[in-house]
């Protein structure tokens, strides 16, 4: 059976080790138990966000998990679609990196974006809006889920 292609937001990596929200941490750790059922992808955004972490032990653990996936690039096509998401009001310009995650998932024909970001990504407006824009721009639809939803 073909594995679903999944892009993981950095929040899904960091929640494994973040004990400030024990329920979210447990849900994330449960999600990781079945991670081999999926084809994982990451981008430079993940690396940059992890590089910003001060604690070297945590940083190295997260990087080792990220590197289990395949790297996808922020191409000109990704940049153009990112601008469309922002122009259409789907994602505020201030949060361009969230729009890039959506565009990476779309342009690279991945199936699902997994995130704990309920402010801009894992919410009804974004789920509907991204797919309306994707269809209008000639792309396939994607799913946006939190780890427990997968």
MIGU-934143 format. One line per 8 residues: their letters; for each residue x, y negated, z negated of N, C-alpha, C, CB. Coordinates in nm, 4 decimals, always signed. Each point is the difference from the previous one (the first is absolute). Glycine has a CB too. Example, Ala and Ser with C-alpha at 12.3 -4.5 7.8 and 13.67 -1.06 7.14 Angstrom:
as) +1.3190/+0.5690/-0.7800/-0.0890/-0.1190/+0.0000/+0.0900/-0.1200/+0.0000/-0.1892/+0.1173/-0.1246  +0.1542/-0.2223/+0.1966/+0.0820/-0.1190/-0.0060/-0.0770/-0.1090/-0.0730/+0.1184/+0.0628/+0.2145
# end
This chain:
xxxxxxxx) +0.0830/+0.1182/+0.0000/-0.0830/-0.1182/+0.0000/+0.0876/-0.1249/+0.0000/-0.1821/+0.1253/-0.1207  +0.1431/-0.2235/+0.1965/+0.0744/-0.1254/+0.0107/-0.0102/-0.0791/-0.1304/-0.0424/-0.0053/+0.2486  +0.1560/-0.0438/-0.2955/+0.0012/-0.0799/-0.1220/-0.0434/-0.1432/+0.0307/+0.1836/+0.1445/-0.0955  -0.2569/-0.2040/+0.0026/-0.0359/-0.1408/+0.0125/+0.1249/-0.0854/-0.0179/-0.2337/+0.0463/-0.0856  +0.2433/-0.1524/+0.1666/+0.1124/-0.0931/-0.0076/-0.0370/-0.1115/-0.0967/+0.0736/+0.0539/+0.2378  +0.0066/-0.0675/-0.3431/-0.0337/-0.0890/-0.1105/+0.1125/-0.1001/-0.0257/-0.1413/+0.1812/-0.1012  +0.1027/-0.3082/+0.0950/+0.0931/-0.1063/-0.0385/-0.0281/-0.0338/-0.1455/+0.0136/-0.0936/+0.2380  +0.0901/+0.0936/-0.3204/-0.0167/-0.0282/-0.1419/+0.0478/-0.1409/-0.0330/+0.0280/+0.2437/-0.0514
xxxxxxxx) -0.1175/-0.3232/-0.0043/+0.0360/-0.1305/-0.0540/+0.0949/+0.0239/-0.1176/-0.2226/-0.1057/+0.0734  +0.3094/+0.0116/-0.0998/+0.0969/+0.0130/-0.1090/-0.0684/+0.0239/-0.1347/+0.1555/-0.1491/+0.1269  -0.2773/+0.0999/-0.1428/-0.0726/+0.0206/-0.1258/-0.0209/+0.1480/-0.0317/-0.1138/-0.2183/+0.0375  +0.1081/+0.3014/+0.0641/-0.0209/+0.1438/-0.0208/+0.1282/+0.0656/-0.0503/-0.1751/+0.0023/+0.1812  +0.2880/-0.0547/-0.1413/+0.1268/+0.0498/-0.0530/+0.0188/-0.0465/-0.1442/+0.0993/-0.0009/+0.2319  -0.1159/-0.1284/-0.2531/+0.0297/-0.0572/-0.1321/-0.0963/+0.0471/-0.1086/+0.0927/-0.1981/+0.1162  -0.2162/+0.2291/-0.0804/-0.0980/+0.0438/-0.1002/+0.0367/+0.1342/-0.0623/-0.1745/-0.1249/+0.1251  +0.2590/+0.2024/-0.0579/+0.0448/+0.1277/-0.0572/+0.0731/-0.0213/-0.1318/+0.0181/+0.0954/+0.2305
xxxxxxxx) +0.0562/-0.2058/-0.2384/+0.0863/-0.0249/-0.1154/-0.0517/-0.1107/-0.0906/+0.1900/+0.0760/+0.1372  -0.2975/-0.1395/-0.0986/-0.0531/-0.1145/-0.0739/-0.0979/+0.0488/-0.1072/+0.0282/-0.1492/+0.2035  +0.0146/+0.1427/-0.3293/-0.0832/+0.0516/-0.1092/-0.0910/-0.1064/-0.0619/+0.1792/+0.1653/-0.0457  -0.1881/-0.2838/+0.1064/-0.0892/-0.1048/-0.0528/-0.1468/+0.0352/+0.0188/+0.1763/-0.1688/+0.0490  -0.2064/+0.2534/+0.0494/-0.1365/+0.0466/+0.0251/+0.0046/+0.1527/+0.0080/-0.0645/-0.2159/+0.1246  +0.0536/+0.2842/-0.2393/+0.0158/+0.1461/-0.0027/-0.0938/+0.0755/+0.0948/+0.0715/-0.0261/-0.2343  -0.1939/-0.0204/+0.2481/-0.0942/+0.0686/+0.0903/+0.0486/-0.0089/+0.1446/-0.1908/-0.0522/-0.1570  +0.2336/-0.0665/+0.1987/+0.0506/-0.0173/+0.1369/+0.1268/+0.0816/+0.0202/-0.0995/-0.2305/+0.0098
xxxxxxxx) +0.1850/+0.2335/-0.1105/+0.1235/+0.0771/+0.0100/-0.0311/+0.1491/+0.0187/+0.1183/-0.1706/-0.1443  -0.2117/+0.2216/+0.0658/-0.0388/+0.1407/+0.0110/-0.0613/+0.0299/+0.1363/-0.0375/+0.0069/-0.2472  -0.0503/-0.0941/+0.2934/-0.0617/+0.0192/+0.1322/+0.1060/-0.0009/+0.1101/-0.2113/-0.1090/-0.0830  +0.3089/+0.0221/+0.0695/+0.1070/-0.0076/+0.0998/+0.0867/+0.1255/-0.0040/+0.0000/-0.2505/-0.0192  +0.0330/+0.2959/-0.0997/+0.0801/+0.1218/-0.0119/-0.0758/+0.1205/+0.0565/+0.1138/-0.0954/-0.2039  -0.2448/+0.1010/+0.1817/-0.0823/+0.1069/+0.0586/+0.0023/-0.0084/+0.1524/-0.1481/-0.0003/-0.2041  +0.1403/-0.1214/+0.2573/+0.0063/-0.0215/+0.1445/+0.1311/+0.0556/+0.0559/-0.1447/-0.2062/-0.0226  +0.2546/+0.1797/-0.0459/+0.1311/+0.0442/+0.0476/+0.0154/+0.1521/-0.0022/+0.0934/-0.2152/-0.0818
xxxxxxxx) -0.1715/+0.2852/+0.0018/+0.0101/+0.1462/-0.0055/-0.0361/+0.0639/+0.1340/-0.0548/-0.0086/-0.2441  -0.0296/-0.0593/+0.3231/-0.0434/+0.0548/+0.1289/+0.0586/-0.0765/+0.1186/-0.2103/+0.0749/-0.1102  +0.3168/-0.1497/+0.0867/+0.0535/-0.0885/+0.1028/+0.0513/+0.0753/+0.1225/+0.0597/-0.1589/-0.1804  -0.0188/+0.2839/+0.1635/+0.0502/+0.0769/+0.1144/-0.1092/+0.0368/+0.0996/+0.1768/+0.0889/-0.1481  -0.3016/-0.1148/+0.1118/-0.1109/+0.0249/+0.0925/-0.0106/-0.1092/+0.1072/-0.1211/+0.1186/-0.1847  +0.2016/-0.2252/+0.1695/-0.0092/-0.1163/+0.0876/+0.1347/-0.0323/+0.0624/-0.1871/-0.0884/-0.1393  +0.1823/+0.0201/+0.2528/+0.1205/-0.0520/+0.0629/+0.0158/-0.1447/-0.0468/-0.0231/+0.1546/+0.2047  +0.1308/-0.1834/-0.2764/+0.0182/-0.1304/-0.0636/+0.0812/-0.0960/+0.0856/-0.0140/+0.1130/-0.2196
xxxxxxxx) -0.0196/-0.2421/+0.2053/+0.0712/-0.1053/+0.0714/+0.0271/-0.1164/-0.0947/-0.1080/+0.0688/+0.2182  +0.2163/-0.1401/-0.1909/+0.0349/-0.1204/-0.0772/+0.0609/-0.1016/+0.0950/+0.0382/+0.1349/-0.2122  -0.0196/-0.2566/+0.1620/+0.0604/-0.1055/+0.0809/+0.0989/-0.0811/-0.0821/-0.2067/-0.0105/+0.1402  +0.2657/-0.0862/-0.0752/+0.0943/-0.0905/-0.0652/-0.0660/-0.0732/-0.1167/+0.1217/-0.0277/+0.2179  -0.2515/+0.0013/-0.2076/-0.0718/-0.0675/-0.1091/+0.0122/+0.0801/-0.1292/-0.1614/-0.1000/+0.1657  +0.1440/+0.2315/-0.1574/+0.0142/+0.0849/-0.1188/+0.1397/-0.0155/-0.0603/-0.1666/+0.1637/+0.0958  +0.2674/-0.1585/-0.0108/+0.1376/-0.0085/-0.0471/+0.0264/-0.1356/-0.0659/+0.0716/+0.1585/+0.1823  -0.1170/-0.2660/-0.1193/+0.0209/-0.1339/-0.0559/-0.0694/-0.0162/-0.1352/+0.0188/-0.0902/+0.2326
xxxxxxxx) -0.1410/+0.1413/-0.2440/-0.0724/-0.0113/-0.1268/+0.0675/+0.0815/-0.1094/-0.2126/-0.0359/+0.1265  +0.2633/+0.1522/-0.0920/+0.0696/+0.0828/-0.0983/+0.1353/-0.0618/-0.0360/-0.1163/+0.2051/+0.0900  +0.1841/-0.2637/+0.0080/+0.1277/-0.0661/-0.0276/-0.0147/-0.1158/-0.0984/+0.0760/+0.0654/+0.2277  -0.1947/-0.1228/-0.2358/-0.0245/-0.1127/-0.0914/-0.0122/+0.0445/-0.1462/-0.1148/-0.1183/+0.1876  +0.1041/+0.2492/-0.2116/-0.0111/+0.0525/-0.1358/+0.1359/-0.0108/-0.0690/-0.1860/+0.1585/+0.0701  +0.1870/-0.2094/-0.1903/+0.1247/-0.0227/-0.0736/+0.0557/+0.1302/-0.0579/-0.0785/-0.2315/-0.0546  -0.0096/+0.3158/+0.0018/+0.0422/+0.1250/-0.0641/+0.0546/+0.0963/+0.1060/-0.1733/-0.0310/-0.1836  +0.3041/+0.0561/+0.1787/+0.0660/+0.0830/+0.1014/-0.0481/+0.1458/-0.0011/+0.1983/-0.1495/-0.0200
xxxxxxxx) -0.2302/+0.2026/-0.0968/-0.0457/+0.1390/-0.0091/-0.1337/+0.0149/+0.0736/+0.1195/+0.0293/-0.2228  -0.2119/-0.1208/+0.1929/-0.1305/+0.0033/+0.0665/+0.0168/-0.0237/+0.1500/-0.1121/-0.0821/-0.2110  +0.1927/-0.0159/+0.2452/+0.0234/-0.0319/+0.1415/+0.0482/+0.1233/+0.0766/+0.0550/-0.2375/-0.0634  +0.0423/+0.3087/+0.0076/+0.0556/+0.1179/+0.0675/-0.1021/+0.1135/+0.0101/+0.2266/-0.0645/-0.0842  -0.3066/+0.0846/-0.0201/-0.1039/+0.1036/+0.0046/-0.1018/-0.0304/+0.1094/+0.0309/+0.0422/-0.2459  -0.0726/-0.1686/+0.2536/-0.0987/-0.0378/+0.1009/+0.0573/+0.0132/+0.1409/-0.1054/-0.1565/-0.1649  +0.2295/+0.1159/+0.1824/+0.0627/+0.0120/+0.1323/+0.0096/+0.1460/+0.0436/+0.1304/-0.2096/-0.0447  -0.1040/+0.2992/-0.0493/+0.0097/+0.1417/+0.0369/-0.1350/+0.0532/+0.0479/+0.1854/+0.0303/-0.1673
xxxxxxxx) -0.2947/-0.0801/+0.1097/-0.1332/+0.0417/+0.0454/-0.0336/-0.0613/+0.1358/-0.0730/+0.0216/-0.2391  +0.1091/-0.1473/+0.2579/-0.0284/-0.0672/+0.1270/+0.0685/+0.0727/+0.1150/-0.0228/-0.2200/-0.1198  +0.1466/+0.2590/+0.0979/+0.0801/+0.0608/+0.1070/-0.0516/+0.1380/+0.0417/+0.1963/-0.1265/-0.0862  -0.2972/+0.1791/+0.0161/-0.0605/+0.1274/+0.0406/-0.0885/-0.0186/+0.1231/+0.0062/+0.0787/-0.2390  -0.0386/-0.2043/+0.2681/-0.0834/-0.0294/+0.1161/+0.0827/-0.0366/+0.1216/-0.1787/-0.0754/-0.1534  +0.1096/+0.0420/+0.2611/+0.0641/-0.0457/+0.1233/-0.0150/-0.1514/+0.0069/-0.0475/+0.2207/+0.1199  +0.1524/-0.2862/-0.0798/-0.0020/-0.1461/+0.0072/-0.0676/-0.0461/+0.1291/+0.2111/-0.0106/-0.1378  -0.2990/-0.0898/+0.1244/-0.0599/-0.0638/+0.1163/+0.0412/-0.1467/-0.0009/-0.1974/+0.1623/+0.0008
xxxxxxxx) +0.2066/-0.2195/+0.1179/+0.0549/-0.1339/+0.0144/-0.1078/-0.1064/+0.0181/+0.2025/+0.1027/+0.0984  -0.1677/-0.2217/-0.1411/-0.0853/-0.1164/+0.0216/+0.0354/-0.0561/+0.1376/-0.0168/-0.0525/-0.2516  -0.0589/+0.0935/+0.3500/+0.0236/-0.0386/+0.1385/-0.0723/-0.1312/+0.0325/+0.0261/+0.2431/+0.0629  -0.0021/-0.2937/+0.0561/-0.0728/-0.1196/+0.0442/-0.1502/+0.0252/+0.0029/+0.1987/-0.0693/+0.1361  -0.2388/+0.1898/-0.0970/-0.1416/+0.0356/+0.0020/-0.0595/-0.0050/-0.1409/+0.0404/+0.1448/+0.2018  +0.0351/-0.0969/-0.3005/-0.0438/-0.0058/-0.1398/-0.0156/-0.1458/-0.0431/+0.1166/+0.2198/-0.0498  -0.0196/-0.3040/+0.0862/-0.0045/-0.1419/-0.0357/-0.1215/-0.0693/+0.0621/+0.2503/-0.0008/-0.0173  -0.2804/+0.0335/+0.1408/-0.1153/-0.0609/+0.0678/-0.1309/+0.0412/-0.0671/+0.1287/-0.0015/+0.2159
xxxxxxxx) -0.1436/+0.1288/-0.2476/-0.1223/+0.0471/-0.0645/-0.0121/-0.0585/-0.1409/+0.0098/+0.2127/+0.1354  +0.1018/-0.2275/-0.2032/+0.0009/-0.0639/-0.1322/-0.0601/-0.1398/+0.0092/+0.2043/+0.1328/-0.0662  -0.1647/-0.2067/+0.1667/-0.0511/-0.1360/+0.0202/-0.1500/+0.0000/+0.0257/+0.2224/-0.0672/+0.0909  -0.2711/+0.1680/-0.0200/-0.1439/+0.0104/+0.0262/-0.0755/+0.0224/-0.1307/+0.0458/+0.0925/+0.2306  +0.0033/-0.0022/-0.3141/-0.0659/+0.0254/-0.1285/-0.0085/-0.1281/-0.0838/+0.0840/+0.2377/+0.0057  +0.0226/-0.3152/-0.0030/+0.0027/-0.1251/-0.0772/-0.0917/-0.1046/+0.0641/+0.2365/+0.0500/-0.0742  -0.2271/-0.0648/+0.2052/-0.0824/-0.0988/+0.0721/-0.1489/+0.0275/-0.0187/+0.1834/-0.0270/+0.1687  -0.2200/+0.1538/-0.1716/-0.1404/+0.0398/-0.0158/-0.0466/-0.0097/-0.1455/+0.0267/+0.1523/+0.1964
xxxxxxxx) +0.0628/-0.1886/-0.2866/-0.0369/-0.0182/-0.1399/-0.0084/+0.1286/-0.0804/-0.1213/-0.1981/+0.0728  +0.1742/+0.3053/-0.0181/-0.0050/+0.1281/-0.0710/+0.0945/+0.0001/-0.1197/-0.0591/+0.1153/+0.2146  +0.1793/-0.1676/-0.1943/+0.1020/-0.0085/-0.1047/+0.0499/-0.1443/-0.0036/+0.0688/+0.2457/+0.0293  -0.0594/-0.3065/-0.1483/+0.0536/-0.1367/-0.0080/+0.1461/-0.0047/+0.0463/-0.1575/-0.0491/-0.1907  +0.1939/-0.0590/+0.2560/+0.1365/-0.0154/+0.0511/+0.1046/+0.0166/-0.1101/-0.0885/-0.1531/+0.1761  +0.0544/+0.1105/-0.2952/+0.0903/+0.0118/-0.1158/+0.0389/+0.1459/-0.0271/-0.1053/-0.2061/-0.0981  +0.0188/+0.2981/+0.1380/+0.0229/+0.1436/-0.0227/+0.0267/+0.0724/+0.1316/-0.1477/-0.0089/-0.2030  +0.2313/-0.0521/+0.2857/+0.0317/+0.0542/+0.1315/+0.0498/+0.1445/-0.0072/+0.0544/-0.2313/+0.0747
xxxxxxxx) +0.0206/+0.2648/-0.1794/+0.0534/+0.1365/-0.0087/-0.1119/+0.1041/-0.0052/+0.2015/-0.0903/-0.1183  -0.3162/+0.0552/+0.0590/-0.1143/+0.0924/-0.0001/-0.0540/+0.0187/+0.1417/-0.0580/-0.0707/-0.2350  +0.0542/-0.0376/+0.3119/-0.0446/+0.0092/+0.1396/+0.0989/+0.0826/+0.0820/-0.1148/-0.2237/-0.0203  +0.2431/+0.2119/-0.0107/+0.1013/+0.0800/+0.0698/-0.0225/+0.1486/-0.0263/+0.1650/-0.1899/-0.0180  -0.1994/+0.2262/-0.1063/-0.0259/+0.1415/-0.0318/-0.1142/+0.0548/+0.0849/+0.0811/-0.0381/-0.2347  -0.1862/-0.0411/+0.2491/-0.1131/+0.0409/+0.0840/+0.0436/+0.0161/+0.1455/-0.1582/-0.1187/-0.1555  +0.2368/+0.0219/+0.2040/+0.0449/+0.0038/+0.1390/+0.0967/+0.1162/+0.0247/-0.0300/-0.2488/+0.0126  +0.1173/+0.2761/-0.1084/+0.0899/+0.1150/+0.0136/-0.0794/+0.1296/+0.0132/+0.1748/-0.1212/-0.1338
xxxxxxxx) -0.2727/+0.1374/+0.0480/-0.0830/+0.1207/+0.0020/-0.0723/+0.0121/+0.1341/-0.0299/-0.0142/-0.2505  -0.0225/-0.0963/+0.2994/-0.0764/-0.0013/+0.1246/+0.0881/+0.0221/+0.1227/-0.1622/-0.1533/-0.1091  +0.2627/+0.0709/+0.1258/+0.0837/+0.0030/+0.1203/+0.0742/+0.1330/+0.0142/+0.0262/-0.2483/-0.0171  +0.0146/+0.3066/-0.0929/+0.0721/+0.1273/+0.0048/-0.0943/+0.1207/-0.0019/+0.1910/-0.1119/-0.1151  -0.3204/+0.0861/+0.1350/-0.1027/+0.1054/+0.0116/-0.0018/+0.0951/-0.1188/+0.0237/-0.0154/+0.2453  -0.0081/-0.0421/-0.3649/-0.0113/+0.0805/-0.1212/-0.1472/+0.0101/-0.0370/+0.2306/-0.0713/-0.0802  -0.2628/+0.1657/-0.0042/-0.1394/+0.0247/-0.0351/-0.0480/-0.0813/-0.1203/+0.0286/+0.2273/+0.0925  +0.0586/-0.2390/-0.1935/-0.0448/-0.0558/-0.1278/+0.1080/-0.0888/-0.0610/-0.1455/+0.2015/-0.0370
xxxxxxxx) +0.1028/-0.3132/-0.0196/+0.0838/-0.0833/-0.0856/-0.0443/+0.0271/-0.1432/+0.0329/-0.1813/+0.1803  +0.0598/+0.2258/-0.2644/-0.0301/+0.0280/-0.1403/+0.0578/-0.1130/-0.0845/-0.0001/+0.2520/+0.0402  -0.0806/-0.3073/-0.1296/+0.0440/-0.1129/-0.0811/-0.0787/-0.0075/-0.1300/+0.0643/-0.1230/+0.2079  -0.0038/+0.0581/-0.3063/-0.0702/-0.0365/-0.1230/-0.0377/-0.1479/+0.0036/+0.1249/+0.1786/-0.1278  -0.1065/-0.2453/+0.2400/-0.0287/-0.1431/+0.0127/-0.1491/-0.0198/+0.0288/+0.2361/-0.0446/+0.0840  -0.3123/+0.0210/-0.1902/-0.1441/-0.0201/+0.0146/-0.0341/-0.1450/+0.0331/-0.0378/+0.1872/-0.1604  +0.1350/-0.2762/+0.1498/-0.0264/-0.1416/+0.0273/-0.0164/-0.0260/+0.1501/+0.1299/-0.0609/-0.2064  -0.0417/+0.1196/+0.2886/-0.0049/-0.0285/+0.1432/-0.0170/+0.1224/+0.0891/+0.1404/-0.1931/-0.0497
xxxxxxxx) -0.1091/+0.3106/+0.0015/+0.0012/+0.1161/+0.0889/-0.1130/+0.0992/-0.0254/+0.2433/-0.0285/+0.0126  -0.2475/+0.0859/-0.1310/-0.0966/+0.1060/-0.0299/-0.1310/-0.0652/-0.0460/+0.1866/+0.1636/-0.0637  -0.2583/-0.2154/+0.1609/-0.1299/-0.0603/-0.0295/-0.0846/+0.0021/+0.1268/+0.1006/-0.1481/-0.1810  -0.2301/+0.1418/+0.1616/-0.0951/+0.0162/+0.1095/+0.0223/-0.0992/+0.1131/-0.1625/+0.0851/-0.1648  +0.1807/-0.2129/+0.1318/+0.0182/-0.1030/+0.1027/+0.1191/+0.0329/+0.0900/-0.0994/-0.1711/-0.1552  +0.2093/+0.2123/+0.0961/+0.1191/+0.0317/+0.0790/-0.0211/+0.1268/+0.0808/+0.1435/-0.1116/-0.1716  -0.2037/+0.2118/+0.1123/-0.0235/+0.1260/+0.0724/-0.0842/-0.0226/+0.1251/+0.0151/+0.1247/-0.2166  -0.1188/-0.2047/+0.2029/-0.0867/-0.0280/+0.1150/+0.0709/-0.0939/+0.0975/-0.2054/+0.0319/-0.1439
xxxxxxxx) +0.2624/-0.1394/+0.0909/+0.0608/-0.1019/+0.0853/+0.1170/+0.0498/+0.0819/-0.0723/-0.1636/-0.1648  +0.1602/+0.2419/+0.1038/+0.1158/+0.0481/+0.0743/-0.0438/+0.0872/+0.1173/+0.1381/-0.0088/-0.2096  -0.2400/+0.0893/+0.1890/-0.0426/+0.0891/+0.1082/-0.0786/-0.0730/+0.1080/-0.0051/+0.1858/-0.1639  -0.0676/-0.2894/+0.1275/-0.0640/-0.0831/+0.1032/+0.1058/-0.0675/+0.0867/-0.1980/-0.0393/-0.1514  +0.2987/-0.0161/+0.0875/+0.1093/-0.0641/+0.0740/+0.0755/+0.1036/+0.0831/+0.0214/-0.1757/-0.1802  +0.0085/+0.2907/+0.1212/+0.0725/+0.1038/+0.0732/-0.0742/+0.0416/+0.1262/+0.0970/+0.0798/-0.2152  -0.2256/-0.0568/+0.2037/-0.0779/+0.0405/+0.1173/-0.0018/-0.1113/+0.1042/-0.1421/+0.1483/-0.1448  +0.1249/-0.2721/+0.1004/-0.0015/-0.1149/+0.0912/+0.1349/-0.0148/+0.0716/-0.1687/-0.1148/-0.1490
xxxxxxxx) +0.2777/+0.1473/+0.0794/+0.1350/-0.0138/+0.0563/+0.0477/+0.1260/+0.0724/+0.0503/-0.1607/-0.1826  -0.1348/+0.2649/+0.1877/+0.0346/+0.1211/+0.0739/+0.0744/+0.1061/-0.0792/+0.0064/-0.1426/+0.1952  -0.0128/+0.1347/-0.3258/+0.0652/+0.0998/-0.0851/-0.1031/+0.0941/-0.0606/+0.1845/-0.1625/-0.0507  -0.1366/+0.2746/-0.0026/-0.0888/+0.0921/-0.0702/-0.0264/-0.0523/-0.1414/+0.0876/+0.1952/+0.1368  -0.1878/-0.1400/-0.1993/-0.0309/-0.0387/-0.1370/+0.0970/+0.0698/-0.0956/-0.2442/-0.0348/+0.0601  +0.2567/-0.0230/-0.1793/+0.0835/+0.0585/-0.1053/-0.0833/+0.0071/-0.1278/+0.2151/-0.0910/+0.1053  -0.1677/+0.1700/-0.1980/-0.0621/+0.0021/-0.1324/+0.0925/-0.0704/-0.0979/-0.1224/+0.2164/+0.0513  +0.0624/-0.2805/-0.1502/+0.0749/-0.0651/-0.1070/-0.0539/+0.0580/-0.1295/+0.0403/-0.2164/+0.1339
xxxxxx) +0.0452/+0.2882/-0.2064/-0.0443/+0.0725/-0.1190/+0.0923/-0.0230/-0.1177/-0.1017/+0.1711/+0.1468  +0.0487/-0.1553/-0.2662/+0.0809/+0.0097/-0.1204/+0.0394/+0.1471/-0.0164/-0.1169/-0.2011/-0.1103  +0.2242/+0.2311/+0.0409/+0.0451/+0.1393/-0.0118/-0.1082/+0.0998/-0.0431/+0.2204/-0.0934/-0.0544  -0.3064/+0.0626/-0.0432/-0.0994/+0.1013/-0.0384/-0.1040/+0.0309/+0.1085/+0.0327/-0.0763/-0.2325  -0.0445/-0.0125/+0.3312/-0.0991/+0.0201/+0.1050/+0.0453/+0.0990/+0.1066/-0.0781/-0.2304/-0.0421  +0.2063/+0.2621/+0.0443/+0.0506/+0.0870/+0.1058/-0.0261/+0.1450/-0.0316/+0.1745/-0.1671/+0.0528
# end
